[in-house]
């Protein structure tokens, strides 16, 4: 049996209008480092990505290494 790597990644879902339960984000931003993005950084991304708001989400990510 292989080793299992478990990690939670913080990501940001970009919406073209306020989320109303559709569950379909226009853009998903995943920071490459462990740092969370600031409100100012997210605001700078809004115009080029054509989104009106971001919500912060956590992805439960698991990798299993096989022997």
C-alpha positions as CSV (number, residue, x, y, z in Angstrom):
1,X,0.0,0.0,0.0
2,X,1.4,3.5,-0.9
3,X,1.9,6.6,1.1
4,X,-1.0,9.1,1.2
5,X,-0.4,12.8,1.0
6,X,-3.3,15.0,2.3
7,X,-3.4,18.8,2.0
8,X,-5.9,21.6,2.2
9,X,-5.4,24.3,-0.5
10,X,-6.9,27.7,-0.2
11,X,-8.3,29.0,-3.5
12,X,-10.4,31.8,-4.7
13,X,-13.5,31.4,-6.8
14,X,-14.1,34.4,-9.1
15,X,-17.7,35.2,-10.0
16,X,-19.0,37.5,-12.8
17,X,-21.8,38.5,-10.5
18,X,-22.7,37.8,-6.9
19,X,-22.9,34.0,-6.2
20,X,-26.6,33.0,-6.2
21,X,-26.2,29.2,-5.7
22,X,-25.3,28.2,-9.2
23,X,-22.0,26.8,-8.1
24,X,-20.3,27.7,-11.4
25,X,-17.4,30.1,-10.9
26,X,-16.0,31.9,-13.9
27,X,-12.4,31.7,-12.7
28,X,-10.5,29.7,-10.0
29,X,-7.3,31.3,-8.6
30,X,-5.0,29.0,-6.7
31,X,-1.9,30.7,-5.1
32,X,1.3,28.9,-5.7
33,X,2.6,29.6,-2.3
34,X,1.0,28.9,1.1
35,X,0.2,32.6,1.6
36,X,-3.4,33.7,1.3
37,X,-4.1,36.6,-1.1
38,X,-5.0,40.0,0.3
39,X,-8.2,41.9,-0.6
40,X,-6.0,44.4,-2.6
41,X,-4.4,41.6,-4.6
42,X,-7.8,40.1,-5.4
43,X,-9.1,43.6,-6.4
44,X,-6.2,43.9,-8.9
45,X,-7.2,40.6,-10.5
46,X,-10.9,41.5,-10.9
47,X,-10.6,43.7,-14.0
48,X,-8.3,41.5,-16.1
49,X,-10.2,38.4,-15.2
50,X,-13.6,40.1,-15.7
51,X,-15.0,39.0,-12.4
52,X,-17.1,41.1,-10.0
53,X,-16.3,39.3,-6.7
54,X,-14.2,36.5,-5.2
55,X,-15.1,34.0,-2.5
56,X,-12.4,32.1,-0.5
57,X,-12.7,28.3,-0.6
58,X,-10.7,25.4,0.7
59,X,-10.0,22.3,-1.5
60,X,-9.3,19.0,0.3
61,X,-6.7,17.5,-1.9
62,X,-5.4,13.9,-1.5
63,X,-2.7,12.1,-3.5
64,X,-1.9,8.4,-3.0
65,X,1.4,7.2,-4.1
66,X,1.3,3.6,-5.4
67,X,4.0,1.0,-4.9
